[in-house]
Amino acid sequence: MPRKSPDKGSRSAASTLRSQDPHLAREREKYPEPLPSREFILDCVESAGIPVEIEDLQVKLDILPEEVESFSRRLRAMEREGQLMRNRRNALCIPAKLDLIKARVEGHPDGFGFAIPDDHSGDFFLGPKEMHKALHGDIVLVRAGAMDKRGRREGFISEVLERANNRLIARLHSEHGVMFAVAENRRISQDILVAPGQTMGAEAGQVVIEPELDIMSLRGILKPIPGVDITHVENDPEGPDWPGGCDPLPDAEWVQNSKREGTL
């Protein structure tokens, strides 16, 4: 049976714990109805010594029913910033205690990539297998591995905190009856499979936008961009007015070089 937060006005012994938050005064200055600070939440999760159920944390911190929504938003924000994560049982853990490091993925056209830690503690090499878990620009939690034969510190993606590519600008290709889209940003090396009937009228060779992209399966539903040619980027580094405000090509310099080399 799910645990319930305390009823309104029924402050319990947990209130004593909540009042011990060393950052309570700061929270009161920022919010009319202050919640436990992020630091205090982390202390409570860490002191438990094991993953903490969200309902248990709400009871421990005396979160009232009217505070549940805002408290949940705070927890989600802490997850996005890599301060907390949820395990497979949906319990809260502290990534640092699991030797997980928050990092940004930087893809390479040859299929591998790197995880760049926020603390600049040294990059992790991500092999092609790991790059199937994330795309260029994603924010991830990485577990450090051993050094590979070339002296690079390997990394293994444990969790994707934030997806940077909900949609892509790509060129549609067809080989042996299979339709797939190749992102115009070469740092995104994964091909996107397009199921039969999901091309939305687009033909091989056309530039398309993928407004519905399933990152985990690398499948997409395409939408043609009438009158738009990707080579327009050559004359306009900022790019044309792409649908939905999508940034199609952060690596715009590649387009210019490819045009000169005749590969685009």
C-alpha positions, 0 to 999 in steps of 0.5 A, spaced: 500 500 500 502 506 498 505 511 503 501 517 504 504 524 506 502 527 513 495 531 512 495 538 512 497 541 519 499 534 522 506 536 523 510 530 526 516 529 529 519 529 522 518 537 523 523 537 528 528 534 522 526 539 517 527 545 522 534 542 522 535 544 515 542 549 515 539 552 509 532 553 511 533 561 512 535 561 505 529 558 502 525 562 506 528 568 503 527 565 496 520 562 497 513 564 501 513 556 503 520 553 503 521 546 502 527 542 504 533 545 501 537 541 495 543 540 500 538 537 506 535 532 501 542 530 499 544 529 506 537 525 508 538 520 502 546 519 503 544 518 511 539 512 509 545 508 506 541 505 501 536 507 495 530 511 498 523 511 496 520 517 494 514 516 499 519 514 504 523 521 503 516 525 503 514 522 510 521 523 513 521 530 511 514 531 513 512 534 506 504 536 506 499 534 501 499 541 498 507 541 497 507 534 494 507 537 487 512 542 488 517 537 492 516 533 486 519 538 481 525 539 486 527 532 485 526 532 478 530 538 477 535 535 482 535 529 477 536 533 471 542 536 474 545 529 476 544 530 483 540 525 484 538 519 480 532 513 480 534 506 480 530 501 476 525 500 482 524 508 482 528 509 488 532 515 489 540 514 489 546 519 489 550 518 483 556 520 486 556 515 491 555 510 485 561 513 482 557 516 476 559 522 473 555 527 470 557 529 463 556 531 456 556 527 450 560 529 444 559 525 438 564 523 432 563 522 425 566 515 425 561 512 430 565 513 437 564 519 442 567 522 448 563 524 455 566 531 457 565 531 465 562 538 468 567 538 473 573 537 467 576 531 470 578 528 464 574 526 458 571 518 457 572 515 451 565 512 448 565 506 443 560 505 438 556 500 442 556 506 448 554 511 443 548 507 441 545 509 448 546 517 447 546 522 441 551 528 440 549 533 446 546 529 450 547 529 458 549 523 461 551 519 467 557 515 466 561 510 470 569 510 469 572 504 466 579 501 465 584 504 460 583 501 453 589 499 448 590 506 446 591 509 453 584 512 453 579 512 459 573 508 457 566 510 459 560 507 460 553 510 460 549 508 466 543 514 465 541 519 460 539 525 464 537 530 458 536 529 451 539 534 446 535 531 440 528 530 440 528 532 433 533 532 427 534 535 420 536 529 416 537 527 409 533 521 407 536 515 403 534 508 401 538 502 400 535 495 398 528 497 399 530 500 406 529 507 408 533 511 413 535 518 414 542 520 416 543 526 420 546 532 417 550 534 423 555 529 422 557 528 430 550 524 430 553 518 426 547 513 428 542 512 422 535 513 423 530 507 420 524 509 417 518 504 417 514 503 411 509 508 410 512 513 415 516 517 410 510 522 410 511 523 402 518 524 402 523 521 397 530 519 397 535 525 397 530 530 400 532 533 406 527 532 412 525 533 419 524 528 424 519 531 429 517 524 432 524 521 434 524 515 438 531 515 440 532 509 444 530 505 438 533 510 433 526 510 429 523 516 426 517 519 423 519 524 417 516 530 415 519 533 408 521 541 408 518 544 402 523 548 398 529 547 403 535 545 401 541 544 406 546 547 402 542 554 404 546 553 410 553 555 406 551 562 405 547 563 412 551 560 418 545 561 422 541 557 418 534 558 415 527 558 419 527 551 421 520 548 423 519 548 431 526 552 432 530 546 431 537 547 430 539 543 424 546 543 424 551 546 429 557 543 425 555 548 419 563 549 417 562 541 415 557 543 410 562 548 407 568 544 407 563 538 404 561 543 398 568 545 396 570 537 397 564 535 392 562 530 398 555 534 399 
